[in-house]
Amino acid sequence: MDVLYFAWVRERVGRPKDKLETDAETVRDLVNELREKEERYAAAFADLDALRVAVDQELTDFDAPLKNAREVAFFPPMTGG
């Protein structure tokens, strides 16, 4: 699975994406795995209210299932202007 990071999430993690194998059943499970990976991931995912997520390019929530997902993207909320 490709895990993509955008904006300040990318800055905190220190890379634009990871390719991982996971047994996570939901996005929240994946986040918990990432938090345990390294301190920089824990910092990036410390406040889930400050993040949005998309699974296979569709906006969703952190309880979304990951079965057969190919891509998960994390990014801050977008604002218009």
A tleap script that builds the chain and sets N, CA, C and O, in Angstrom:
source leaprc.protein.ff14SB
mol = sequence {
  NMET ASP VAL LEU TYR PHE ALA TRP VAL ARG
  GLU ARG VAL GLY ARG PRO LYS ASP LYS LEU
  GLU THR ASP ALA GLU THR VAL ARG ASP LEU
  VAL ASN GLU LEU ARG GLU LYS GLU GLU ARG
  TYR ALA ALA ALA PHE ALA ASP LEU ASP ALA
  LEU ARG VAL ALA VAL ASP GLN GLU LEU THR
  ASP PHE ASP ALA PRO LEU LYS ASN ALA ARG
  GLU VAL ALA PHE PHE PRO PRO MET THR GLY
  CGLY
}
set mol.1.N position { 0.848 -1.169 0.000 }
set mol.1.CA position { 0.000 0.000 0.000 }
set mol.1.C position { 0.898 1.237 0.000 }
set mol.1.O position { 1.908 1.284 0.703 }
set mol.2.N position { 0.521 2.228 -0.789 }
set mol.2.CA position { 1.215 3.511 -0.772 }
set mol.2.C position { 0.548 4.406 0.268 }
set mol.2.O position { -0.676 4.529 0.304 }
set mol.3.N position { 1.365 5.027 1.109 }
set mol.3.CA position { 0.873 5.979 2.097 }
set mol.3.C position { 1.506 7.320 1.749 }
set mol.3.O position { 2.727 7.467 1.797 }
set mol.4.N position { 0.671 8.300 1.398 }
set mol.4.CA position { 1.142 9.598 0.938 }
set mol.4.C position { 0.952 10.651 2.019 }
set mol.4.O position { -0.026 10.628 2.766 }
set mol.5.N position { 1.910 11.580 2.091 }
set mol.5.CA position { 1.867 12.659 3.079 }
set mol.5.C position { 1.962 13.994 2.346 }
set mol.5.O position { 2.791 14.162 1.451 }
set mol.6.N position { 1.111 14.940 2.730 }
set mol.6.CA position { 1.095 16.244 2.075 }
set mol.6.C position { 1.259 17.368 3.094 }
set mol.6.O position { 0.920 17.224 4.268 }
set mol.7.N position { 1.792 18.496 2.610 }
set mol.7.CA position { 1.940 19.739 3.384 }
set mol.7.C position { 2.763 19.484 4.652 }
set mol.7.O position { 3.811 18.841 4.587 }
set mol.8.N position { 2.298 19.985 5.805 }
set mol.8.CA position { 3.096 19.866 7.023 }
set mol.8.C position { 3.216 18.424 7.502 }
set mol.8.O position { 4.132 18.108 8.262 }
set mol.9.N position { 2.317 17.546 7.078 }
set mol.9.CA position { 2.452 16.129 7.440 }
set mol.9.C position { 3.731 15.586 6.799 }
set mol.9.O position { 4.497 14.865 7.439 }
set mol.10.N position { 3.951 15.936 5.542 }
set mol.10.CA position { 5.167 15.526 4.833 }
set mol.10.C position { 6.406 16.091 5.526 }
set mol.10.O position { 7.416 15.401 5.671 }
set mol.11.N position { 6.320 17.339 5.947 }
set mol.11.CA position { 7.464 17.967 6.615 }
set mol.11.C position { 7.803 17.253 7.922 }
set mol.11.O position { 8.977 17.024 8.216 }
set mol.12.N position { 6.792 16.903 8.703 }
set mol.12.CA position { 7.043 16.228 9.985 }
set mol.12.C position { 7.556 14.810 9.794 }
set mol.12.O position { 8.447 14.364 10.517 }
set mol.13.N position { 6.993 14.102 8.818 }
set mol.13.CA position { 7.421 12.731 8.568 }
set mol.13.C position { 8.788 12.716 7.886 }
set mol.13.O position { 9.585 11.803 8.103 }
set mol.14.N position { 9.055 13.727 7.062 }
set mol.14.CA position { 10.353 13.816 6.401 }
set mol.14.C position { 10.433 13.115 5.064 }
set mol.14.O position { 11.521 12.916 4.523 }
set mol.15.N position { 9.286 12.741 4.531 }
set mol.15.CA position { 9.257 12.084 3.214 }
set mol.15.C position { 7.866 12.250 2.611 }
set mol.15.O position { 6.898 12.465 3.341 }
set mol.16.N position { 7.757 12.154 1.296 }
set mol.16.CA position { 6.451 12.328 0.654 }
set mol.16.C position { 5.562 11.089 0.706 }
set mol.16.O position { 4.338 11.199 0.634 }
set mol.17.N position { 6.186 9.887 0.834 }
set mol.17.CA position { 5.365 8.679 0.864 }
set mol.17.C position { 6.139 7.504 1.429 }
set mol.17.O position { 7.368 7.508 1.489 }
set mol.18.N position { 5.392 6.512 1.835 }
set mol.18.CA position { 5.930 5.219 2.253 }
set mol.18.C position { 5.200 4.148 1.470 }
set mol.18.O position { 4.042 4.320 1.091 }
set mol.19.N position { 5.872 3.062 1.234 }
set mol.19.CA position { 5.229 1.886 0.656 }
set mol.19.C position { 5.299 0.832 1.759 }
set mol.19.O position { 6.389 0.426 2.161 }
set mol.20.N position { 4.134 0.384 2.251 }
set mol.20.CA position { 4.148 -0.570 3.341 }
set mol.20.C position { 3.178 -1.699 3.164 }
set mol.20.O position { 2.192 -1.624 2.431 }
set mol.21.N position { 3.509 -2.756 3.879 }
set mol.21.CA position { 2.580 -3.861 4.031 }
set mol.21.C position { 2.017 -3.734 5.433 }
set mol.21.O position { 2.765 -3.509 6.385 }
set mol.22.N position { 0.727 -3.874 5.569 }
set mol.22.CA position { 0.098 -3.691 6.869 }
set mol.22.C position { -1.057 -4.661 7.036 }
set mol.22.O position { -1.679 -5.091 6.064 }
set mol.23.N position { -1.327 -4.992 8.278 }
set mol.23.CA position { -2.496 -5.799 8.620 }
set mol.23.C position { -3.605 -4.911 9.181 }
set mol.23.O position { -4.620 -5.408 9.669 }
set mol.24.N position { -3.404 -3.593 9.109 }
set mol.24.CA position { -4.390 -2.650 9.643 }
set mol.24.C position { -5.732 -2.849 8.952 }
set mol.24.O position { -5.805 -2.966 7.729 }
set mol.25.N position { -6.792 -2.887 9.755 }
set mol.25.CA position { -8.131 -3.055 9.199 }
set mol.25.C position { -8.799 -1.726 8.882 }
set mol.25.O position { -9.665 -1.652 8.010 }
set mol.26.N position { -8.391 -0.667 9.598 }
set mol.26.CA position { -8.972 0.660 9.373 }
set mol.26.C position { -7.850 1.682 9.252 }
set mol.26.O position { -6.691 1.389 9.548 }
set mol.27.N position { -8.207 2.879 8.816 }
set mol.27.CA position { -7.230 3.967 8.755 }
set mol.27.C position { -6.671 4.230 10.151 }
set mol.27.O position { -5.469 4.443 10.305 }
set mol.28.N position { -7.530 4.217 11.166 }
set mol.28.CA position { -7.082 4.452 12.543 }
set mol.28.C position { -6.031 3.419 12.965 }
set mol.28.O position { -5.048 3.768 13.618 }
set mol.29.N position { -6.234 2.157 12.596 }
set mol.29.CA position { -5.244 1.114 12.892 }
set mol.29.C position { -3.915 1.427 12.204 }
set mol.29.O position { -2.846 1.253 12.790 }
set mol.30.N position { -3.991 1.884 10.970 }
set mol.30.CA position { -2.780 2.256 10.235 }
set mol.30.C position { -2.066 3.406 10.935 }
set mol.30.O position { -0.845 3.375 11.095 }
set mol.31.N position { -2.819 4.416 11.350 }
set mol.31.CA position { -2.231 5.549 12.066 }
set mol.31.C position { -1.521 5.061 13.327 }
set mol.31.O position { -0.415 5.511 13.629 }
set mol.32.N position { -2.140 4.157 14.053 }
set mol.32.CA position { -1.505 3.631 15.267 }
set mol.32.C position { -0.200 2.905 14.942 }
set mol.32.O position { 0.775 3.029 15.684 }
set mol.33.N position { -0.169 2.154 13.848 }
set mol.33.CA position { 1.072 1.505 13.412 }
set mol.33.C position { 2.135 2.550 13.074 }
set mol.33.O position { 3.295 2.417 13.464 }
set mol.34.N position { 1.730 3.584 12.350 }
set mol.34.CA position { 2.688 4.626 11.962 }
set mol.34.C position { 3.229 5.362 13.176 }
set mol.34.O position { 4.421 5.663 13.235 }
set mol.35.N position { 2.366 5.658 14.151 }
set mol.35.CA position { 2.809 6.354 15.367 }
set mol.35.C position { 3.903 5.572 16.089 }
set mol.35.O position { 4.816 6.162 16.667 }
set mol.36.N position { 3.809 4.251 16.054 }
set mol.36.CA position { 4.790 3.406 16.728 }
set mol.36.C position { 6.079 3.248 15.926 }
set mol.36.O position { 7.092 2.795 16.458 }
set mol.37.N position { 6.042 3.614 14.676 }
set mol.37.CA position { 7.187 3.434 13.780 }
set mol.37.C position { 8.390 4.290 14.213 }
set mol.37.O position { 9.502 3.783 14.362 }
set mol.38.N position { 8.151 5.568 14.407 }
set mol.38.CA position { 9.216 6.502 14.797 }
set mol.38.C position { 8.585 7.717 15.446 }
set mol.38.O position { 7.388 7.963 15.299 }
set mol.39.N position { 9.393 8.470 16.162 }
set mol.39.CA position { 8.891 9.657 16.850 }
set mol.39.C position { 8.345 10.704 15.886 }
set mol.39.O position { 7.373 11.390 16.203 }
set mol.40.N position { 8.959 10.831 14.719 }
set mol.40.CA position { 8.474 11.842 13.769 }
set mol.40.C position { 7.070 11.501 13.260 }
set mol.40.O position { 6.283 12.404 12.976 }
set mol.41.N position { 6.755 10.230 13.143 }
set mol.41.CA position { 5.398 9.822 12.766 }
set mol.41.C position { 4.432 10.105 13.910 }
set mol.41.O position { 3.311 10.563 13.686 }
set mol.42.N position { 4.870 9.832 15.134 }
set mol.42.CA position { 4.034 10.118 16.303 }
set mol.42.C position { 3.696 11.603 16.344 }
set mol.42.O position { 2.565 11.973 16.661 }
set mol.43.N position { 4.668 12.460 16.026 }
set mol.43.CA position { 4.425 13.909 16.007 }
set mol.43.C position { 3.448 14.288 14.895 }
set mol.43.O position { 2.568 15.124 15.099 }
set mol.44.N position { 3.600 13.686 13.738 }
set mol.44.CA position { 2.733 14.013 12.599 }
set mol.44.C position { 1.288 13.599 12.849 }
set mol.44.O position { 0.359 14.254 12.375 }
set mol.45.N position { 1.099 12.513 13.593 }
set mol.45.CA position { -0.242 11.986 13.817 }
set mol.45.C position { -0.719 12.187 15.252 }
set mol.45.O position { -1.587 11.452 15.724 }
set mol.46.N position { -0.171 13.159 15.936 }
set mol.46.CA position { -0.540 13.415 17.331 }
set mol.46.C position { -1.971 13.917 17.472 }
set mol.46.O position { -2.647 13.585 18.446 }
set mol.47.N position { -2.439 14.707 16.524 }
set mol.47.CA position { -3.774 15.302 16.614 }
set mol.47.C position { -4.566 14.980 15.352 }
set mol.47.O position { -4.448 15.679 14.346 }
set mol.48.N position { -5.357 13.945 15.403 }
set mol.48.CA position { -6.108 13.527 14.217 }
set mol.48.C position { -7.167 14.539 13.807 }
set mol.48.O position { -7.599 14.538 12.655 }
set mol.49.N position { -7.594 15.402 14.722 }
set mol.49.CA position { -8.552 16.451 14.361 }
set mol.49.C position { -7.945 17.463 13.396 }
set mol.49.O position { -8.671 18.203 12.732 }
set mol.50.N position { -6.609 17.498 13.315 }
set mol.50.CA position { -5.921 18.428 12.428 }
set mol.50.C position { -5.596 17.790 11.078 }
set mol.50.O position { -4.889 18.382 10.263 }
set mol.51.N position { -6.114 16.581 10.843 }
set mol.51.CA position { -5.804 15.853 9.614 }
set mol.51.C position { -7.059 15.433 8.875 }
set mol.51.O position { -8.130 15.271 9.459 }
set mol.52.N position { -6.896 15.263 7.588 }
set mol.52.CA position { -7.910 14.658 6.739 }
set mol.52.C position { -7.261 13.443 6.088 }
set mol.52.O position { -6.037 13.338 6.015 }
set mol.53.N position { -8.098 12.534 5.621 }
set mol.53.CA position { -7.574 11.315 5.014 }
set mol.53.C position { -8.400 10.955 3.784 }
set mol.53.O position { -9.606 11.193 3.727 }
set mol.54.N position { -7.719 10.378 2.809 }
set mol.54.CA position { -8.381 9.848 1.621 }
set mol.54.C position { -7.873 8.424 1.399 }
set mol.54.O position { -6.679 8.150 1.526 }
set mol.55.N position { -8.790 7.534 1.067 }
set mol.55.CA position { -8.439 6.159 0.724 }
set mol.55.C position { -8.774 5.974 -0.747 }
set mol.55.O position { -9.911 6.166 -1.178 }
set mol.56.N position { -7.759 5.599 -1.497 }
set mol.56.CA position { -7.912 5.466 -2.958 }
set mol.56.C position { -8.561 6.710 -3.561 }
set mol.56.O position { -9.466 6.619 -4.391 }
set mol.57.N position { -8.077 7.869 -3.124 }
set mol.57.CA position { -8.431 9.193 -3.630 }
set mol.57.C position { -9.870 9.608 -3.332 }
set mol.57.O position { -10.423 10.467 -4.020 }
set mol.58.N position { -10.480 9.002 -2.308 }
set mol.58.CA position { -11.807 9.424 -1.863 }
set mol.58.C position { -11.729 9.843 -0.408 }
set mol.58.O position { -11.265 9.080 0.439 }
set mol.59.N position { -12.181 11.049 -0.117 }
set mol.59.CA position { -12.174 11.524 1.262 }
set mol.59.C position { -12.990 10.588 2.138 }
set mol.59.O position { -14.058 10.119 1.744 }
set mol.60.N position { -12.474 10.325 3.328 }
set mol.60.CA position { -13.151 9.419 4.245 }
set mol.60.C position { -12.778 9.789 5.672 }
set mol.60.O position { -12.202 10.851 5.910 }
set mol.61.N position { -13.104 8.923 6.617 }
set mol.61.CA position { -12.747 9.193 8.006 }
set mol.61.C position { -11.779 8.124 8.506 }
set mol.61.O position { -11.436 7.186 7.785 }
set mol.62.N position { -11.352 8.284 9.739 }
set mol.62.CA position { -10.320 7.405 10.277 }
set mol.62.C position { -10.836 6.011 10.634 }
set mol.62.O position { -10.041 5.126 10.952 }
set mol.63.N position { -12.136 5.803 10.587 }
set mol.63.CA position { -12.703 4.484 10.838 }
set mol.63.C position { -12.976 3.722 9.540 }
set mol.63.O position { -13.542 2.629 9.564 }
set mol.64.N position { -12.574 4.298 8.416 }
set mol.64.CA position { -12.790 3.663 7.115 }
set mol.64.C position { -11.978 2.374 7.005 }
set mol.64.O position { -10.832 2.315 7.449 }
set mol.65.N position { -12.578 1.348 6.413 }
set mol.65.CA position { -11.854 0.088 6.224 }
set mol.65.C position { -10.769 0.226 5.165 }
set mol.65.O position { -10.874 1.035 4.243 }
set mol.66.N position { -9.722 -0.585 5.320 }
set mol.66.CA position { -8.609 -0.559 4.371 }
set mol.66.C position { -8.554 -1.792 3.473 }
set mol.66.O position { -7.625 -1.941 2.679 }
set mol.67.N position { -9.533 -2.666 3.595 }
set mol.67.CA position { -9.508 -3.887 2.792 }
set mol.67.C position { -9.409 -3.536 1.309 }
set mol.67.O position { -10.229 -2.788 0.775 }
set mol.68.N position { -8.402 -4.084 0.668 }
set mol.68.CA position { -8.128 -3.889 -0.761 }
set mol.68.C position { -7.709 -2.461 -1.126 }
set mol.68.O position { -7.641 -2.134 -2.311 }
set mol.69.N position { -7.434 -1.623 -0.159 }
set mol.69.CA position { -6.988 -0.256 -0.468 }
set mol.69.C position { -5.584 -0.295 -1.064 }
set mol.69.O position { -4.734 -1.076 -0.634 }
set mol.70.N position { -5.359 0.545 -2.043 }
set mol.70.CA position { -4.043 0.655 -2.672 }
set mol.70.C position { -3.290 1.887 -2.209 }
set mol.70.O position { -2.061 1.927 -2.259 }
set mol.71.N position { -4.045 2.916 -1.747 }
set mol.71.CA position { -3.406 4.180 -1.405 }
set mol.71.C position { -4.172 4.864 -0.269 }
set mol.71.O position { -5.403 4.895 -0.255 }
set mol.72.N position { -3.418 5.403 0.669 }
set mol.72.CA position { -3.978 6.225 1.743 }
set mol.72.C position { -3.187 7.526 1.744 }
set mol.72.O position { -1.957 7.511 1.706 }
set mol.73.N position { -3.891 8.647 1.788 }
set mol.73.CA position { -3.217 9.957 1.791 }
set mol.73.C position { -3.662 10.745 3.016 }
set mol.73.O position { -4.840 10.774 3.370 }
set mol.74.N position { -2.675 11.385 3.655 }
set mol.74.CA position { -2.934 12.223 4.820 }
set mol.74.C position { -2.550 13.655 4.501 }
set mol.74.O position { -1.503 13.905 3.904 }
set mol.75.N position { -3.409 14.608 4.904 }
set mol.75.CA position { -3.150 16.011 4.611 }
set mol.75.C position { -3.946 16.869 5.587 }
set mol.75.O position { -4.932 16.412 6.166 }
set mol.76.N position { -3.511 18.120 5.764 }
set mol.76.CA position { -4.276 19.032 6.627 }
set mol.76.C position { -5.550 19.472 5.920 }
set mol.76.O position { -5.648 19.369 4.697 }
set mol.77.N position { -6.528 19.962 6.681 }
set mol.77.CA position { -7.743 20.490 6.048 }
set mol.77.C position { -7.391 21.584 5.050 }
set mol.77.O position { -6.463 22.365 5.262 }
set mol.78.N position { -8.137 21.624 3.976 }
set mol.78.CA position { -7.886 22.639 2.956 }
set mol.78.C position { -8.802 23.834 3.192 }
set mol.78.O position { -9.957 23.689 3.594 }
set mol.79.N position { -8.266 24.988 2.938 }
set mol.79.CA position { -9.081 26.192 3.061 }
set mol.79.C position { -9.149 26.877 1.709 }
set mol.79.O position { -8.213 26.808 0.913 }
set mol.80.N position { -10.249 27.527 1.465 }
set mol.80.CA position { -10.412 28.240 0.194 }
set mol.80.C position { -10.046 29.702 0.350 }
set mol.80.O position { -9.846 30.197 1.460 }
set mol.81.N position { -9.963 30.365 -0.753 }
set mol.81.CA position { -9.619 31.768 -0.636 }
set mol.81.C position { -9.804 32.523 -1.899 }
set mol.81.O position { -9.549 33.726 -1.943 }
savepdb mol mol.pdb
quit
